Amino acid sequence: MKYAGLIKEIKDILLPVCGEYADYEAGKIVRLTAETDSARLFAALHDEVPPNVVKKSEDIAKKRLRGEPLEYIIKKADFFGSEFYVDRRVLVPQADTEVIVEKAVSLSRSGMKIADICCGSGCIGLSVLKNTENTTADMFDISDGACEITVKNAAALGLADRANVLCRDVFSNGFFDGRGKYDMIISNPPYIRTDVIGGLSPEVKSEPHIALDGGEDGLRFYHRLFDICPGMLSDGGIIIFEIGYDQAEQVTSEGEKRGFFCEAFRDYGGNFRCVTAKKL
């Protein structure tokens, strides 16, 4: 079998779950199993494929057909120019979330102390650290598994000395005990309404429920964060939230009630995805 034929075979397997993205994922799977890049794969389209590459590609595609996210199968995800280890203990980093990192980096200055609450894989906070100078971060999550993965990713990115990972429940008393004030607090909390989760795609439903469920109205975590974060900000400090596409008005209103100047920003798909709340 030639590489062109293998890509078509994998695409055909993936069509029921990937639809219009089947061609993209097929190419990605073959690149991974062949341990090559796009340019080399294109040049080798009419070359024979080693049998082990065929088998590995087919095995991954069959797992993907069952609705398992590709990133969980291959144990890695690309995000903001870096590679992150991921598995079923954390959400898969999404491209839309990169706007949170872009906003955080644009508002950062050298020496800032940052908190990343509900850090998951650490993709947001670690990406901010990697793209800023002399910054440090406390990275919080309730999940032991998520904290282990963040530690692993921090080490892989050479950021272990700048990232302090703490396994804490944001709803517990004394969540911030002993941490001091922050110049920036970032959070991508669970924000999906409880009654919506059952109707999500199989890929999303395979992700950890605790990282998805934002309560009856999807806003449970935002209320809590606006309760506990204001007193932890330094003068002129800022909070940056990821939000659901339909939550901008509610989250900005909540912040404005607490005396913050709030702005909402859209992602690359045109949906509201980010809210900043600046301490006045």
N, C-alpha and C positions, 0 to 999 in steps of 0.2 A: 504493500500500500504506500502511496505517495502522501506527503504532508498535506497537499491540497485535498485529497480524498479523506484523510483523517479529520481535517477541520470540518468538512461537510458532514461526515458521519456524526461527529460530536454535536454540531449545530442541530442536526435533525433530532438527536436525542433530547436536546435542551429546549426545543421549540415549545412544548406544552407548558414549561415553567418560566421560560425567559422571554418568549414572544420576540419582539423586535430586537431584543438585546442578545439573542441566541448566538448570532455571528460573533459579536464582541467577546462573549464568555467562552465560546469555543476556541477562539484564537488565544485567549488568555490561558486556558487550560493546557493547550498544546505547547505554548511557550514555556509554561511551568514544568511540564513533564519532560520536555526536550532540553530544559535548562538553557534556553536561548532568549534572544530579544526579538522585537518585531522585525527589525531590518534583516537579521540573519534568517528568521523564519520565512520571510518573503522570498529571500534569495534561494531558499531550499524547498520551495513548494513542490517541485517536481522530483525531489530526491526521495529515496526509499526511507520509510520510517522504521527504526529498530523495533522489534516486537515488544520489548519492555515499555517503550513509550506508548505504543498502541494500547496495551493493557492498562497502564496507569491512567491514561486519558479516559478510557471507557469506564474504569472503576469510579473515577471522580464524577463523570457525567451521570452515572447511574445513581450515585448518592444525591447529586444535585436534583435529579428528577423526582426524588422523594420530598423535595421542598427544603432541603438543608442548605443554608446559605453557603456559597462557595468559600467565603472567608473562614467559616468554621471547619470546612473540609481540609483546606490547605493550611490552616492555623496562622494566617497572617492577613493583614489588610493595609492597603496604601492610604495614607492620609497626610495631607499638607506636605508632601514631598518626603515623608518618612515611612518606614515599614513598621507596623505594630503587630505584636503577637496577640491573637484573639482566640477565644474558644467560647463554649456555651455559657461561661460564667459572666460574660460581659456583652454589651450591645456591639454590633458591628458598626464601626465608624462610617458615617455617611458624608458624602461630598457637600451636602447642604450645610453641615456643621462647620465647614471650613470658614464660613463667613464670621463665625464667632471668634475664631483664631485671628483672622484678619483684623477684626475690630479691636481685639485685645492688644495685638502687636502695635497697631497704629496709635493706641493710647498709652503705650508703655514708655517707661523711661528707665535708664540704667539704675540698678539697685533696688527696684521695686520688690516688695513682698506681696505675694499673690496667694489666694486660696482658691482651690478648685474643688467644689463640693459636688458630690455624686460623680466622682471622676471616672468610674468604669475602668476602661483600658488605660486611662491616662492620656488619651490622644490629644485632648484639648490643652490641658495644662502643660504637658511635656512639649507640645508643639510651640506654645508660647515661650517656654524657657529656651528652646533651641533657637528661636528666632529673635531673641532679645539678649542684652548683655547684663551680666551681674545681677540677674533676677533670681529669686528663690521662690519656692512654692510649697505650701502645705496642701496635700492632696487627700481628700476625705472620701470614704465610701463605707456604707454599712456592711458590704459583702466582703468576707475574708478572701474569697476567690478573686474578686475585683482588685483588692489591695495587693494580693500576690502578683497579679498580672501587671499592675502599675509598677511595682518594684522591678519586675523582670524587664519591662519596657524602658524604664528609666536607666537601668544598667546597660541595656543594649544600645541606647542612644548616648551613652556617656554623660548622663545627667544625674546619676545617683547622689552626687554630693550637693545637688541643688534642689532635689525633690524629697520632701519628708512625707511619707505615706502614713496616714492614720485611719484605723478602722473604727469609725464612730457612727452612731445613729443621729441624724440631723434633728430628730424629734426628742432626743434625750436631753435632760437637764445638764447644763455644763458642757454643751457640745464644743465650745471654743476654749474651755478651761486651759490656762497655761500657754496660750498661743500668741498673745499680743495682738496689735492692730495690723490691718492689711491696707495696702494701697489700692488693691484691686481684688474683687471677689468674683469668680466665674462659676457658673453652674449650668449644666444641662440636666435638669432634674426630670424625673418621670412626669409626663404631662398629658398622657392619653386618658380620656375618661374611661372609667371602669366598664361602662356598658358598651363601649366601642371595641374593646380588646377582642372579644369573641369573633368579631367580623373581620379581623385583620388577615392579611395574607399568611399562608403557612410559613413563609420565611420569617416574617416578623414574629409570629406566634412561637417560633422556636427559640426566640431570644428570651433572656430572663424576665419573667413577669414582674419581678420587683423593680426592674429598671424601666418599666413601661407605665405602670399604673399610677396615675396622678390623682386618683380619688374620684368621687362622684362627679365633680365639675372639671376635673383635670387641673385644678389650680391649688391643690392642697399644699404642694411644696413651695409654691411662690408665696402663699400667705405666711408659711413658717419662716422662709428665708427673709422676708421683709420684717418679720418680728425680731429675728436674732442678728441680722447682719449690720444694721445701721450703727450700732454701738461699737462694732468691730472695725469700722473704716477709719483710716487716718483722715485728716483734713483734706478736702478735695478728692477723697476716694471715690471709686466707682464700682458699681455692680454690673455684670454683663450676663444676661440670661439667654439661653436658647429657649424658644417658645414654639408652640404649635401654630400652624398657619392662621388660625382663627382666634388667637388669644392676645393679639397686640393691644387691643383697646382695654381689655380687662387687666392685663399685667401693668400697663403704663398707668392706668387709673389707680391701681393699688399702690404703686410707687409714689404717685403725686400726692396721695392722701398722707403719705409718710414724710412729705416735704422734699422729695427728690425731683430733680429735673430729668424727665424721661424722654427717650426717643426710640422709635422702632425702625428697623432696617430689614430690607428684603434679601432673600437668597437669590441664587442665579436663576431659579425658576420663576421668580417674580412674587413669591410668597413671603409674607412677613416671617422672619426666622430669628431675629435678634432684638432684644431690648436692652438699652443701657439706662442705668439709673445713677445719676451723679449726685453726690452729697453736696448740698449747698451750704 
